[in-house]
């Protein structure tokens, strides 16, 4: 609903001038380039992906990452479209980005999947997408 709207265009213009865009949970998912289509109580296979708002280019966010069994998280991450970085963000944890660099903040960690490669980062760690 936001894409192409006057509200979203105003938000993007403000962001280009330095305003912060922030999202939590599903709000973080929609700021990425792609998002999985997950339905409650249904395990989709193959997993379908849809275009999101694209503020965080080349990425998809999996919020509440620490609430899922590792096997399920890997199942989702390994089905991501080619070239998509999966950002698994634990609860009470944030990613703060600026100029292509991202820093982990909060009590837990962020899991970064690039293809089959998985890296776990803790508070203070910085990486680039």
Secondary structure, DSSP 8 states (H G I E B T S, - for coil): --TTSHHHHHHHHHHHTT------THHHHHHBSEEE--BTTB--SS--EEE---SBTTEEEEETGGGS-HHHHHHHHTTS-TT-EEEEE-TTEEEEEETTEEEEEESSEEEEEETTEEEEEETT-EEE-
